[in-house]
Amino acid sequence: MIPTLRDVRSTGWTTSEATSEVVIFLHGFGSNEQDLSGLAPALGLDLPWASLRAPLELGNGGAAWFEITTPGAPDAAPVEEATAAIWAWIEENVDPSTRIVPIGFSQGGLMASQLLRTRPERVIAPVILGGFVLGASQPGDESLRENLPAVFWGRGAVDRVIAPVAITRTTEFLPTHATLIKKVYPGLAHGINAAELDDVRDFITAQLGAEVSAGA
C-alpha cells in the first residue's frame, strides 16, 4: 500500500490548468516538511509550492524517504516505493498539466532525481542539493539520454556526509543524462548556503522564464 504523505503548502496554494509549474520541496534524512519550506522566501520565486514529509517516521519529529543501509548505495526497492508515494501525492494534489519543479536536499535530492528519472515529461528544472542519484536504472533514463534536460546539482566542497561512491556515480550519470549545471561551494559542508540559493534561483528563472521571479 502506497503511504499518504503529509505536507505544508504556500499561502493560497492552488493548482489548475492555468498553473504552469509548482515547486515540490523534498527534505533530507531525519528532517521534516517544515525544513525546506524555509527556503521559499530566499528563492523569491512567484510559484506555488508544497513541502512533503517523507513516509518513514524516525521519531523526535524526523522522517526519511528510506532507511540508510549502505551509505551512498541504497537498495532500489525502498527508494522506488518512496518515489511512487510522491507521485501519488502529486496525482492527488496537482493538475495533470502542471509541471513539477523538484528541489531536494540530501536524501531529498535523490528523490528529486527520481522524479526526473521516472516521469521526465512531467518534471522541469530539477534541483539536487547535497544529494546523488540511485544506482539502479529507471524508466525515464533513455528519454533523458535523448533529451538532456537541464539539471542543477550543487554540493559542498567539504561535505563528508555523502559517500564518495555516490558522488562518483552521480558525476558519471548526470552529464550523460542531462544538461548539467554543477556547482561545488568552497567551505560548505553538508548544507545549503546563500550563494547556492542564488544559483538555484538563477537556474530556475533561466528554465522557466523571468516571470517566475517575485521581483519581475
C-alpha positions in Angstrom: 0.0 0.0 0.0 1.4 3.4 -1.0 1.5 5.7 2.0 -0.2 9.1 2.1 2.2 11.9 2.5 1.7 14.9 4.8 2.7 18.3 3.6 2.8 22.1 4.2 1.9 24.4 1.3 2.4 28.0 0.3 -0.3 30.6 1.2 -3.0 30.5 -1.3 -1.9 27.2 -2.7 -3.7 26.4 -5.9 -3.1 24.3 -9.0 -5.3 24.3 -12.1 -4.8 24.2 -15.8 -3.7 27.9 -15.5 -0.8 26.9 -13.2 2.2 26.0 -15.3 4.6 24.9 -12.6 4.7 24.1 -8.9 7.8 23.7 -6.6 7.9 20.5 -4.6 10.4 20.6 -1.7 11.9 17.2 -0.5 13.7 17.2 2.8 16.7 15.1 3.9 17.1 12.2 6.3 15.9 13.0 9.8 14.3 16.3 8.9 10.6 17.1 8.1 8.2 19.0 5.9 8.9 22.3 7.8 12.6 22.3 6.8 13.0 23.3 3.2 9.8 25.4 3.1 12.0 28.0 4.8 13.9 28.3 1.5 10.9 29.6 -0.3 11.3 33.3 0.7 15.1 33.2 -0.1 14.5 31.8 -3.5 12.0 34.6 -4.3 10.0 32.6 -6.9 6.5 33.5 -7.8 5.3 29.9 -7.8 3.1 27.8 -5.6 5.0 25.3 -3.5 4.4 22.3 -1.3 6.9 20.7 1.1 6.3 17.0 1.6 7.0 14.8 4.6 8.8 11.6 4.0 6.9 8.4 4.9 9.3 6.7 7.2 9.0 8.0 10.8 12.2 8.2 12.8 10.9 9.8 16.0 11.5 13.2 17.5 9.8 14.9 14.6 12.1 13.5 11.9 11.4 11.4 8.9 13.2 9.7 6.0 12.4 8.6 2.5 14.2 5.3 3.0 16.4 3.6 5.6 20.2 4.0 5.3 21.8 0.6 4.8 25.0 1.0 2.8 25.8 4.8 2.8 25.6 6.1 -0.8 24.3 2.9 -2.2 20.6 2.4 -1.1 18.6 -0.6 -2.2 16.4 0.3 -5.2 13.1 -1.0 -3.9 12.5 1.3 -0.9 13.7 4.3 -3.0 11.2 3.4 -5.8 8.4 2.9 -3.2 9.1 6.4 -1.9 9.1 7.7 -5.5 5.7 6.1 -6.0 4.4 7.8 -2.8 5.5 11.2 -4.1 3.8 10.7 -7.5 0.6 9.5 -5.7 0.6 12.8 -3.8 1.2 14.8 -7.0 -1.6 13.0 -8.8 -4.0 13.8 -5.9 -3.0 17.4 -5.4 -1.6 18.8 -8.7 -3.3 19.3 -12.0 -2.1 16.8 -14.7 -1.0 19.7 -17.0 1.2 21.3 -14.3 4.9 20.6 -14.4 6.9 19.8 -11.3 10.0 21.7 -10.1 11.5 19.3 -7.5 14.0 20.8 -5.1 15.6 18.2 -2.8 18.3 18.2 -0.2 20.4 15.1 0.6 18.0 12.1 0.6 15.5 14.6 -0.9 18.0 15.4 -3.6 18.0 11.7 -4.6 14.2 11.8 -4.6 14.2 14.9 -6.8 16.3 13.0 -9.3 13.9 10.0 -9.0 11.0 12.2 -10.1 13.0 13.2 -13.2 14.1 9.6 -13.9 10.6 8.1 -13.6 8.5 10.7 -15.4 10.8 13.1 -17.2 8.0 14.6 -19.3 6.4 15.9 -16.1 9.5 17.5 -14.5 11.3 20.7 -15.3 14.4 22.3 -13.7 15.1 19.7 -11.0 17.4 20.8 -8.3 19.7 18.3 -6.4 21.3 19.9 -3.3 23.9 17.8 -1.4 22.4 14.7 -3.0 23.1 11.9 -5.5 21.4 9.5 -7.9 20.3 5.9 -7.5 22.5 3.2 -9.0 19.6 1.2 -10.5 18.3 2.1 -13.9 14.9 3.9 -14.0 12.1 4.1 -16.6 12.9 7.5 -17.9 16.7 7.1 -18.3 16.6 6.5 -22.1 14.4 9.6 -22.6 16.9 11.6 -20.5 19.8 10.4 -22.7 18.0 11.6 -25.8 16.7 14.9 -24.5 19.3 16.0 -21.9 17.0 18.3 -19.8 18.6 20.9 -17.6 19.5 19.8 -14.1 21.1 21.7 -11.2 23.4 19.8 -8.9 25.1 21.7 -6.0 27.1 20.4 -3.1 29.6 21.5 -0.5 33.3 21.0 -1.2 33.8 19.7 2.3 30.6 17.6 2.5 31.6 14.4 4.4 28.1 13.0 4.7 27.5 11.8 1.2 29.7 8.8 0.5 32.3 9.2 -2.3 30.9 6.3 -4.2 27.6 8.2 -4.5 29.4 11.3 -5.7 31.3 9.3 -8.3 28.1 7.7 -9.6 26.4 11.0 -9.9 29.3 12.6 -11.6 29.2 9.9 -14.2 25.5 9.7 -14.6 24.3 13.3 -14.9 26.4 14.6 -17.8 25.2 11.7 -20.0 21.5 12.2 -19.0 21.1 15.9 -18.5 22.4 19.3 -19.5 24.1 19.7 -16.2 24.7 22.8 -14.1 27.2 21.6 -11.5 28.3 23.8 -8.6 30.7 23.0 -5.8 30.9 25.5 -3.0 34.2 26.1 -1.2 34.0 25.7 2.6 30.4 24.3 2.5 29.8 21.1 4.4 26.5 19.1 4.2 24.3 22.1 3.9 23.0 25.0 1.8 24.4 28.5 1.7 23.3 31.8 0.3 25.5 31.5 -2.8 23.8 28.2 -3.6 20.3 29.6 -3.2 21.2 32.5 -5.6 22.4 30.0 -8.1 19.3 27.9 -7.7 17.1 30.9 -8.2 19.0 31.9 -11.4 18.8 28.3 -12.7 15.0 28.0 -12.2 14.4 31.5 -13.6 16.5 30.6 -16.7 14.5 27.5 -17.3 11.0 28.8 -16.6 11.3 32.5 -17.6 11.8 35.8 -15.7 8.1 36.0 -14.9 8.6 33.4 -12.1 10.8 35.7 -10.2 8.8 37.5 -7.5 10.7 40.7 -8.3 9.8 40.5 -12.0 
